[in-house]
Amino acid sequence: MGSAEPSTRELATTAVENDEVVFRLGDPTHELEQVTLWVDLVRPAEWPDDLSMEPVDGGWELRLAIPDLDCLEYLFDTGDTRAPDPGNPDRVDGAFGPHSWLSMPGYEPPAWLDVQGRAGQLHPIAAGDVEVEVWQPEGHEDRALPLLLVHDGAEMEQYGRIVQYAATRPSMRVALLSPGVNRDERYAANPAYADTLVAEVVPAIREVFETTGRPVLLGQSLGGLAALHAGWLHPDSFAGLVLQSGSFFTPVLDPQESGYAQFDQVVGFVASVHESTGVPVGFPPVTFTCGTAEENLANNRFMHHHLTDLGATAAWGEVRQGHTWTCWRDSLHPHLGDLLAEVWT
């Protein structure tokens, strides 16, 4: 195929057209031997199992039915590399590098992204071996304020815009917690981390910043599991928990995760919660959010239903997205805001 004559046709770019999403990659001489669409989400039922693109005049093309999603992130896999779509300028960054981004008909980004919130500054503080930066709104240096703790804080700020969201809400401080290189070990229902969070991190923050009431803890994915675990072991330490796409693995619902090094520890804690006949005394209100195209959707619904059956205050919210920072950003409102209003007023 490498000897093919150059195409005289200029291939159009990836786009939503009528009732299809048309993925396109320019390759006039067909130097590539194959191209496959890569997406990290539960495949829509109407999509085929094989997402290989077809050679067409000017390059490669794949036509798929518009999924029941607000937007999607994707890459093109050529066998040797997996990279963003060079013809699509819209990209989102993440922990695993940039991905091409495509909105579906009717999607609108959160309105708060266009709101000018309060100005503020980040202040690093010493809190054992957990890296912490606390955002404080300007003009509130000597005021007692409520505190929002955020797992994977640096990433949730960079990719999920948590500080900008907080700056549009009633005044609060936001503590961005970074787990360091041992993230998987720390966040995998690890009692030592939960104890450190309660006995060292929160007191260190309170020593520097006057705080009203108990903090709210927000976490995503494995950080969401860690948030539930900390709240389960130390229920009196938090005013509320916000669990976004938590990794509440079970052997039945999540066999694809069985190769994960901390799988047994995660499954053990999740099983203990599901086997419980009541929540710990003082267990705080919980809000779950999840994307409708996530593998974690089933285990999140299962956990939400169980805690509700146990009598816990447990709200639910979802967005039509996959397991991404955009999903977690887009589900902050109204779900995080509603819980903060409930527990801090």
matplotlib code that plots the C-alpha trace (Angstrom):
import matplotlib.pyplot as plt

x = [0.0, 3.0, 3.4, 0.0, -0.3, -1.0, -4.8, -6.1, -8.9, -8.5, -10.1, -12.6, -12.0, -13.7, -17.2, -20.8, -22.8, -26.5, -27.0, -23.4, -20.0, -17.5, -13.9, -11.3, -7.5, -5.7, -3.2, -3.1, -0.6, -1.9, 1.5, -0.3, -1.3, -4.2, -5.9, -8.3, -10.4, -9.5, -12.1, -12.0, -15.7, -18.4, -19.2, -22.6, -24.8, -25.2, -21.4, -19.6, -16.9, -14.3, -13.5, -11.1, -11.2, -11.6, -9.2, -10.8, -9.6, -7.3, -7.0, -9.1, -12.7, -15.0, -18.8, -20.6, -24.0, -24.2, -23.8, -26.0, -23.2, -22.6, -19.1, -16.3, -12.5, -10.6, -7.3, -6.2, -4.2, -2.0, -0.4, 2.8, 1.4, -1.8, -2.2, -4.8, -6.6, -4.3, -7.3, -9.3, -8.0, -10.2, -8.2, -8.3, -5.4, -5.2, -2.9, -2.3, -1.6, -3.8, -6.9, -9.0, -12.4, -15.7, -19.0, -22.3, -25.4, -26.9, -23.9, -23.2, -20.3, -21.0, -22.1, -19.8, -16.8, -17.6, -18.2, -15.5, -15.1, -13.2, -9.5, -7.3, -4.0, -2.5, -0.5, 1.6, 1.7, 3.5, 1.3, 3.4, 4.3, 1.1, 1.6, -1.0, -1.8, -4.6, -6.5, -7.8, -10.0, -8.5, -9.7, -10.5, -7.0, -8.2, -11.7, -12.8, -14.1, -15.4, -12.9, -13.2, -10.6, -9.8, -8.1, -5.8, -6.0, -3.4, -5.1, -8.6, -7.5, -5.6, -8.2, -11.4, -11.1, -12.2, -10.7, -12.6, -15.8, -15.2, -14.5, -18.0, -19.6, -20.0, -16.6, -14.5, -11.0, -9.9, -7.2, -5.6, -4.2, -1.6, -0.9, 2.6, 4.2, 2.4, -1.1, -2.4, -1.2, -2.5, -5.9, -6.7, -8.7, -5.5, -6.2, -2.8, -3.7, -7.1, -5.5, -2.9, -5.6, -7.6, -4.8, -2.1, -3.3, -6.5, -5.0, -2.0, -4.4, -6.4, -3.3, -2.6, -6.2, -9.1, -11.8, -15.5, -17.1, -15.9, -14.5, -16.1, -14.0, -14.1, -12.5, -12.5, -12.0, -9.6, -9.6, -13.4, -12.9, -10.3, -12.8, -15.5, -13.0, -11.8, -15.4, -16.3, -13.4, -13.7, -17.3, -17.2, -14.3, -16.2, -19.4, -19.9, -18.4, -18.6, -17.6, -17.1, -16.9, -15.5, -13.6, -16.0, -14.8, -16.5, -15.4, -18.7, -19.0, -15.3, -13.4, -11.5, -9.8, -8.5, -5.0, -4.8, -2.2, -4.5, -7.6, -8.0, -7.7, -10.2, -12.6, -12.3, -13.3, -16.1, -17.4, -17.3, -19.5, -22.0, -22.1, -22.8, -26.2, -25.8, -23.6, -21.1, -22.5, -22.1, -21.6, -22.0, -24.2, -22.8, -23.2, -22.4, -21.7, -20.8, -20.7, -23.3, -20.6, -18.2, -17.4, -17.7, -21.4, -22.7, -20.6, -21.4, -25.1, -24.8, -23.0, -25.4, -28.4, -26.8, -26.0, -29.5, -31.0, -28.9, -30.5, -27.6, -28.3, -27.0, -27.7, -27.1, -26.1, -24.8, -23.7, -23.6, -19.8, -17.0, -14.4, -12.7, -11.7, -14.3, -17.0, -15.9, -15.7, -19.2, -20.8, -19.6, -22.7, -25.2, -24.2, -21.2, -22.9, -26.0, -24.1, -22.1, -25.3, -26.8, -24.0, -22.5, -25.6]
y = [0.0, 2.3, 2.6, 3.9, 7.1, 10.2, 11.0, 14.1, 14.2, 16.2, 14.1, 16.0, 16.1, 14.0, 15.3, 14.6, 14.3, 13.7, 10.6, 9.4, 10.2, 10.1, 9.5, 10.4, 10.3, 11.8, 9.4, 10.2, 7.5, 5.0, 4.5, 3.2, -0.5, -0.2, 2.4, 1.6, 3.9, 3.7, 4.8, 4.1, 3.5, 0.9, 0.4, 1.6, -1.3, -0.1, 0.1, -3.0, -4.8, -4.0, -0.3, -0.7, 2.2, 1.6, 2.8, 5.5, 8.0, 10.3, 8.2, 6.3, 6.6, 5.0, 5.7, 5.0, 5.7, 8.8, 7.4, 8.3, 10.5, 14.2, 13.9, 11.4, 11.2, 9.1, 8.3, 6.7, 3.4, 2.7, -0.4, 1.3, 4.4, 5.6, 9.3, 12.1, 12.9, 15.4, 16.8, 17.6, 20.7, 20.0, 18.1, 17.4, 16.7, 14.0, 11.9, 9.7, 12.5, 14.4, 12.9, 14.2, 15.4, 15.5, 16.9, 15.3, 17.2, 19.1, 19.0, 22.2, 22.6, 23.7, 27.3, 27.9, 27.6, 31.0, 32.6, 34.9, 33.5, 34.9, 35.4, 33.4, 31.9, 28.4, 27.8, 24.7, 23.3, 20.4, 17.5, 14.5, 12.8, 13.8, 16.8, 19.5, 22.8, 24.9, 27.4, 30.4, 33.2, 36.7, 38.8, 35.8, 35.3, 35.8, 34.2, 30.8, 29.0, 25.5, 23.1, 20.9, 18.1, 16.8, 13.5, 13.6, 17.3, 18.5, 16.6, 17.5, 21.2, 20.9, 18.8, 19.1, 22.8, 22.2, 25.5, 27.5, 25.7, 26.5, 30.1, 30.5, 29.0, 30.5, 31.1, 28.0, 26.7, 23.8, 21.5, 19.7, 16.4, 14.6, 10.9, 10.8, 7.8, 5.3, 6.3, 2.8, 1.5, 4.5, 4.8, 1.1, 1.0, 1.4, 1.9, 3.6, 6.3, 6.8, 7.2, 9.6, 11.7, 12.1, 12.2, 14.2, 15.9, 17.5, 18.7, 20.2, 22.2, 23.3, 24.5, 27.0, 27.8, 28.4, 26.0, 25.8, 22.5, 19.2, 19.0, 17.5, 14.9, 14.6, 11.7, 10.3, 6.7, 5.0, 8.3, 7.9, 4.5, 6.0, 8.7, 6.1, 4.0, 7.0, 8.0, 4.4, 4.1, 7.6, 8.7, 11.5, 13.2, 14.3, 16.4, 14.7, 12.6, 13.1, 9.9, 10.3, 7.0, 5.2, 2.0, -0.1, -3.4, -6.8, -10.1, -10.5, -6.9, -6.2, -9.4, -7.3, -5.6, -8.8, -8.2, -5.0, -5.4, -4.2, -5.9, -8.2, -5.4, -3.3, -6.2, -7.1, -3.6, -3.3, -6.8, -5.7, -2.7, -4.8, -7.4, -4.8, -4.4, -0.8, 2.2, 3.3, 5.7, 9.3, 8.2, 11.4, 12.2, 10.8, 11.9, 9.5, 10.6, 8.4, 8.4, 6.3, 4.8, 3.7, 0.1, 1.5, 2.4, -1.0, -1.1, 2.5, 1.9, -1.3, 0.7, 3.6, 1.2, -0.7, 2.4, 3.7, 0.4, 0.8, 4.2, 6.4, 9.7, 8.9, 11.1, 10.0, 11.9, 10.9, 12.4, 10.8, 10.3, 7.9, 7.5, 10.9, 14.1, 15.9, 13.6, 14.5, 18.2, 18.2, 16.4, 18.9, 20.9, 20.6, 17.5, 18.8, 22.1, 20.5, 18.4, 21.4, 23.5, 20.6, 20.0, 23.5, 25.5]
z = [0.0, 0.5, -3.3, -3.9, -5.9, -3.9, -3.6, -5.2, -2.6, 0.6, 3.3, 5.5, 9.3, 12.0, 12.6, 13.6, 10.4, 10.4, 12.5, 12.4, 14.0, 11.1, 12.2, 9.6, 9.4, 6.4, 4.8, 1.1, 0.1, 2.6, 4.3, 7.3, 7.3, 9.7, 11.9, 14.8, 16.9, 20.6, 23.3, 27.0, 27.6, 27.6, 23.9, 22.9, 21.9, 18.4, 17.8, 16.3, 18.3, 15.7, 15.5, 12.6, 10.1, 6.4, 3.7, 1.6, -1.0, 0.9, 4.1, 6.6, 7.8, 10.3, 10.5, 13.8, 15.1, 17.4, 20.9, 23.8, 25.2, 25.8, 24.5, 24.0, 24.1, 21.6, 20.1, 16.8, 17.1, 14.2, 15.7, 16.5, 18.2, 19.9, 19.4, 19.1, 15.9, 14.0, 12.2, 15.3, 17.2, 20.3, 22.9, 26.6, 28.8, 31.4, 33.5, 30.5, 28.0, 25.6, 24.0, 21.1, 22.3, 20.4, 21.6, 20.7, 19.6, 22.5, 24.8, 26.7, 29.1, 32.7, 32.9, 35.8, 33.6, 32.2, 35.6, 37.1, 40.6, 43.6, 43.2, 45.6, 46.2, 46.8, 50.0, 50.4, 53.9, 55.6, 56.4, 57.0, 53.7, 52.0, 49.7, 50.4, 48.8, 50.2, 48.1, 50.0, 48.6, 48.8, 51.7, 53.9, 55.5, 59.0, 58.7, 59.7, 56.6, 55.7, 54.2, 51.1, 50.9, 47.4, 46.6, 43.5, 44.1, 41.7, 38.8, 39.8, 39.8, 36.5, 34.6, 36.6, 37.6, 41.2, 42.4, 39.8, 40.8, 44.5, 43.6, 42.3, 45.4, 48.9, 50.5, 51.4, 51.4, 49.1, 50.2, 47.2, 48.4, 46.3, 47.2, 45.6, 43.9, 46.2, 45.0, 44.3, 47.7, 49.6, 48.0, 47.9, 51.2, 53.2, 56.9, 57.4, 54.8, 56.3, 59.8, 58.4, 56.7, 59.9, 62.5, 60.6, 57.4, 58.6, 61.9, 60.0, 57.8, 60.8, 62.5, 59.7, 58.7, 61.0, 59.9, 60.6, 61.3, 59.7, 56.2, 53.2, 51.3, 47.5, 45.5, 42.0, 40.9, 43.3, 45.2, 45.6, 47.1, 49.5, 50.5, 51.3, 53.2, 55.3, 56.0, 57.0, 59.4, 60.8, 60.3, 62.8, 61.0, 57.9, 57.2, 53.9, 51.2, 47.4, 45.5, 41.8, 39.8, 42.9, 42.3, 44.4, 42.8, 43.3, 41.8, 40.0, 38.5, 37.9, 36.9, 34.3, 37.3, 38.9, 37.7, 39.7, 42.4, 45.2, 43.9, 46.9, 49.4, 47.5, 47.1, 50.8, 52.0, 49.5, 50.5, 54.2, 53.4, 51.4, 54.2, 56.8, 58.4, 59.3, 58.7, 61.4, 64.0, 62.7, 59.1, 57.0, 54.0, 50.7, 47.1, 44.3, 40.7, 37.8, 34.0, 32.2, 29.9, 32.6, 33.7, 37.2, 36.7, 38.0, 41.1, 41.9, 41.6, 43.7, 46.5, 46.4, 46.6, 49.5, 51.6, 50.9, 52.1, 55.3, 56.0, 55.0, 53.3, 49.8, 46.8, 43.2, 40.0, 36.6, 33.3, 29.9, 29.8, 30.4, 33.1, 32.5, 34.2, 32.0, 33.5, 37.0, 36.2, 34.6, 37.6, 40.2, 39.6, 41.0, 43.0, 45.0, 45.5, 46.8, 49.3, 50.5, 50.9, 52.9, 55.4, 55.7, 56.4]

ax = plt.figure().add_subplot(projection="3d")
ax.plot(x, y, z, "-o")
ax.set_aspect("equal")
plt.show()
